[in-house]
Amino acid sequence: MKNLIFILVIIGSILKVNSQKLLSEFQIDFNREGRYILANMYAFQNKIQNHTLLLSQEQEYLQSFILSNDLKLLSHSSKVKIPNKYTNPLTFEATKEDYKILISDDKFENFGVFSTNLETGKSVFREIDFKLKKEKFIASINWNGIQLITVSNKSNKLNFYSLKNLNTPKTIYILQELFNNRDKKVYLSELIENSSFIDMGLPSNIIASSSNFKLYESPNGLSITLDNRNLNTTKIDINLNELNYTLKEFFQPNLTYDSGPSNSNSSLLDNYLLQIAMNSENLAFHIRDLNNSSAVIKSYNFNSSQKNIPFINKPLIQDGGLAYHKEIDSPERFLKKIKKGQVAIFGHLLNNEYQISIGGVTELKTFNTTPQFGAVPISFGEKELHTTGVFDNNFNHLESEIAPNILVKASAILNNIKTPKSQVIFKNKKLDVLGYYDINSKTYKLFKI
């Protein structure tokens, strides 16, 4: 799964870079023997000390950059060589003296710690004697001394690890039984294979939102939404300060089921729960106010016989496949395509308007035309189907233009730059920030977007 710290790959263009404000820039050299070496950049937010930590991963080398509250460079470390199996920075622990960043391999079987001294910039990497014991990685987080969350195999037992004490995790048992669509009992550990950690401060996407197991950072720690049953959403709120939880279930929108089984999902949007359900002929979504008895405050639906979907503000789009980006010509085709995969819904607040996107993801098989060793290789991709509607604060549909969000704005900047590299997007206080590496000047630049 994707954890809380991530890199966004950005496409598209509408704006110009010279309209954006340069916040900061500093020297980095990602060139080796006269050519650029691919470097990934990660952003970690230290809300206590108001620092931003940028971590560059340049093949087998790590380097950190500590930025002030206004994103000016405070210090940077030397480059440290690490074993090439460590490719996944997870989370960090900060003290007055240093940062410790937990890093794993792709399978979460091996772990190491990259440490940077804030005053001297001296950095070291060490492998640590820590293995997951009959448990699966769920997420990394930085909350009240907790950095790592796992679930024990064939159980509903959650484990919470601290870098200061990796030998003795704190635990929570989810006591309620969980069931699938066939009313068969399932364990939490069986549901996490395609889980996603959603940052509600940034726009999500259809692929992440199509997951039936989603995690969100909440005011008291962590929220989990489970959509492993078509008829309801299970929401688990975990208080990481008290190490307890609450569990509630919410019915999905009603549909007529004469067209086959329903396909449903949900997503959190601030204090609201968005729920969507569909079959090949009908789609409905509603909004629950979690601060008001979880009541449904608005509902929308349409039928495939309608020529237009009345609550959207952009065309029906398919990304992926042989025609990478194309419009779908009817709601009927849109629904039939989504029904083959997993439906999704997510929302984002921008300029006092809610943008709610609906769609889905289907698996795509592509065949290589050149057989190898007597076989035709098959690769698997994904088709994304999506559209978006604009709504006011009461979730009434608005006939207005869709304002560009942080991803669209970042796309525009990058499309007006000749060779942007090592991009990262993050929020600093109320600022949306894009960072990228300028090959020509060998500087890393941070823009307000």
N, C-alpha and C positions, 0 to 999 in steps of 0.2 A: 504494500500500500504506500501511498504517498504520505509523508509526515508533515508536521506543521511547518517546517522550514522547506522552502521550495524555490525553484527557478521557473519563471514563466517564459515560454517561447511565444513570440508575438508576431502577428501578421496584419496586413492591411495598411491604409493610409488615407488621411484627410487633412492634416494640419501641417504647419511648417515649423522646423526646429527653431528658427530665429524668433518665434513668438513665445518661446519658453524661457524661464528664468534659470540661469546657471547658479546653482547653490554652492558648489564646491568642486575642486579638482585637485588631484595630487598625482605624483609620478609613480608609475608602475612599469616594469619592463617584462612583458610577456613574450618577448622575442628571444629566440634561441638560434644561433647561427644564421641570423638575418631573416628569420621567418617567424610568423606568429604561431605560438603554441596554444592550442585550445585550452582555455581556462574557464571553469565554472565559477560563478560568484554567488555567495549565499549571504543573506542579511539576517542578523539576530538583533532583536530589540531588548535592551536592558532598561526596563521602565523604572527601576529603583534609582540607578545612577544617571539616567537619561543619556545613556550612550547607545550608539549603534556600532555593532561589530560586523565588519565585512570580512568574509573568509574567502580567499581565492584558492581554488584547487586546480593546479596546473600540472596535469598528468600526475606524477608521484610526489609533487611538491605542494606544501601548504604554506600560506602566508596570511597574516591577519592585519587588519587596519581598524584602529579604534577612532571613532568619530564623536565629536562633541554634540551637545544638544542642538546646535545649529549646523551640524554636519561638517564642521571643520576637522581636519586631521589632527588628532592628538598624539598618536604614536603608531608605529607599525613594527611588526616583527621581521626577523630574518626568514628566509625560506628554509623550510625543514622538509627533508625527504622522509617519506613514509612508505611502508609496504603497499604495493599497488592494488592489493585486494580491498583496501579501505577506501570506499567510494561514496559513502553515505553519511555526511554530517547530520547529526540528529538534533542536538540541543546543547545548552551550555549551563555552567554554574559560574557565577561572578562573585568575587570578593573585592576588597579594597586594593588588593595587590595584584590579582591576576584573573584571567579567564581560563576556564577549562571547558573544552568542547568535546563532547562524546561523539565518536565516529564508529560506524560499523561497516561490515561488508554488505553486499546486496541481499544476502540470505539471513542477516541478523544472527550469524553464528559466531562471529569474532568481533571484538570491540577494542577500541583504543581511545586514549585521551590526548588531545593536543592542548598544551598549556602555554599561555603567553603572559609574561610579566608586564604590567602596565607601565612601569617606570623605565625599565631597561630595554624592553622589547625582546628580551631573550625568550626563545620558544623551544620547547622540547615535545617529542611525541613518544608515548610509551604504550605498548600493548598491555591490556589488563586481563587478569585471570577471572573472567566472568563469562559464563555460558548460560543460555536459557535452558532451564531444566523442565522438560515435558511441558512447555508453554510456548505461546506464539506472541510475537511482537504485535502490538496494536498501534501505539503512537508514542511520539516524544513530545514533551511539554516542559515548561519551566514554571513551576507553581509551588511555592512554599516548600522548597527543598525537594520536590518530586521532579524527576527528569524522564522516567521511562515507565511505560504502562504495558503490561502483558496480560494474557488470559491463559490459565492452565488448560491443558488438553482435556477434552471431553468433560467440560465443566462450565459453570457460570462464575468461576472464581477469578476476580481481577487482582493483579499484583502491581504495586506501585513502588518503584525503585528510586533511591537517591544515590547520586555519585559518591556521597560521603559514606554510604553503607549499602553496597551492592549485594551483600551476603544475606541480609534480612529484610525482605520487602514487607511493606504494609499491605493488608489485603481487605477486600470487600467481597462478600458472597451475595450474588443476586438470588434471592430465595424463590421468587416467582418462577413458575415453569414457562418455557417459551415453546411455541408450536409453529409448524409450517402450514402450507395451504391444505395439506392432507390431514391436518389435525394430529400430526405425529410430533412427539416431543423432540425438541432439538436443543443443543447446548449453545451458549453464546460463542464458544470457541469454533463452532461449525459455521458461523455466519460472517466471519471476518475476512474471508478470502479476498473480496473485492471492496474492502472498506476505504473510505476517503475521510481525510481531516479537512474540514471546511473552515476557512478564515472568513468570518462574516464581515470583516473590515474591507474585503476586496470582492469584486464580482467573481462568482463561481463560473463553472462551465458545464455543458451538458454531460460530458463524460464523468466528471467527478460527482455530479448531482444524480446520475443514474444509479449510483451505488445504493444497495439496500441497507447498508450499515454505514452511517455517517456520524462523525464526531465533531464537536464544536467546543471551543473554549467559552465558558459561561462566567457570570459574575462570581460564582462560588467554586468554580473549577471546570467541570466538564459536563456536556450533555451528549447523549447518544440517541439517535433515532434509528429504529429498526423497522423495515418494511418487508419482512420475510413472509408476511401474510397479506393477501390482496385486500382483505376486508378491513384491516385496521393498521394503524401505526402505533408502535410501542416507543415511548419516550422515557429514557432513564436519565435523571439528573443526579450527578455525583458531586457531593460537597467534599472537595479535597482538603479543606481545613479541618473538618470534623470526621472525615472518612466515613460518611454514611450516604445513603441514596434514597431517592423516591422513584417509583415507577408508575406510569399512567398509560392507558390505552385510549386511542381516539379513532372512532369509525371514519372510514374513507367516505367520499361523496357517493351517493346512490347512483346506480346505473341500471339500465335494462340489460339483462344478461342473455338475451336470446341470440346474441351474435358470438357466443363463445366466452371463455373465462376472462375475467377482468385482469388488468395490468395496472398496478398502482405504485405510488411512491410519495415522498414528502420531503420537505426542507424547512429549516428554521430561518426566519427573517426577523432579527431583533426579538421582540416579544410575541411574534406571531408564528403560527405553524401553517405552512402551505401544504395542502394535500391534493393529489391528483389521481384520478382513476379513469380507465378507458377500456374500450374494446374496439372492434373494427368499425363500429358504426357511431359510437358515442364517446365523448370526452367531457369530463367535468372536473373543475377544481374549486376548492373553497379555502377561505382564510379563517383560522381560529385565533381569537385573542386570548393568549395564555395568561394575561393579567386580569381577565374578566370571565372567570369560571370556564375558560377554554371554549367559550361559545363561538359558533360559526357566525361571523359578522358579514360575510359576503360570499356569494356563490356565482359561478359562471359555468355554462355548458354549451355545447353545440353538437349537432348531428351531421353525419357525413353527407346527408342530402342537401345541406345548405351550401350555397355557392361560395359564401364568404364566412370567415370566422369573425364575429362582430366585436371581439375585444382585443384585437391585435393591431399593432402599428407598423408592421414590416412584413415582407413576403414570407412564405413558407420556404425554408432553405434546407438543402442537403449539402453537407460537406463530406468528402471522402468518396471512394469509388472511382470508376473510370472517368466520370465527369466530376472533377474534384469539388466544384462549387456550382450549384445550379438551383433554380427555383422549382418548387413543386407546384403543379398547375391546379390542384384541387384539394380541399380538405379531406375528401375520401381517400385519395392516394397517400396523403400525409398520415392519416390514421392507420392505414393498412401497413405502411412501412414501419411505423413505430411499433405496431402490434407484434412484429417479428422479433423485436428485441425488448429493451427495457425503457419504460417511460420515465421522464424526469421533469422536475420543476425546480426553479430557484428564483430568488428575487434580490434586488439591491436598491437601496435608497440613494437617490442622486438629485440634488437641487429641489428637495422637498417633494419629489415624485418617486413613486415606486415603479421600477422596471421589473416585470415578472416575465420570465422566459419559460416556455414549455417546449417539449420535444422528446427525443429519445435517442438511444444508441442501438445499432444493430451490428452484429458481427459480419465481416465481409471476408470471403475467401477469394484470393487472387492466385492464378496459376502461372507459373513460369513457363514460357513457351520453349525453353531449352531443357530437355530432360537431362538429368545427371545420374550416372550409374544406373541407368535403366528405370529411373523413377522421375515423375514430374513433381518438383517441390511445390508445396502449398504454403503460402504465408497468410496470416490472419491480420486483418485490419479492422477498422471500425467506421461505420457511417454515422455521422451526426445529423440529426434532423431537429430544427429549432425555429422558433419565432418568438417575438417579444411584444408585450402590451405595456402601455403606460397608464398608471393609476394615481389618483390623488391620495391624500392621507387617510381617507376613509375607504380606499380601494374602489372608488368609482372610476370607470374607464374614461380616459381622456383622449380626445382626438388631437394629439400633438406630436411633434417631432421627437424622436428618441435622442436624448442628449448623449453625447459621447462619454463613455465611462473611462476609467483609468487605462484599461487595456487598449481601447481604440485610440486614445490620445498617445499612448506610448508607441503604438504601431505607426502613427503618423510621423512622430519624431524619427523613429528608426528608419523609415522609408525615405527620409530626406537626408540621411547620412550615408556616405559612400561605403564605409566598411565598419559598421558597429559590431563590437564583439563583447562577450562576457556580460550580457545584459542581466539586470535584476530589477525587480519592482518591490517596493516596500512602503509602508506608511511610517512617517515620523511626526508624532503629535497629530496635527490635522492636515499635514502635507502629504500629497501623493508624490513619490519620488521614483524617478527612473535613473538607473546607473548604467553606464556602458564604457567600454575601453576604446580609446581612440588610438589606432595603430600608428598613425603618422606622428602624433605628438608624444606618444607613449605616456598618456595620462588617462586616469580614470575620472570620468565626469559625472556629476550628479545634478539632475535637472528637476525642478518643480514642474509637475504636469497637471 
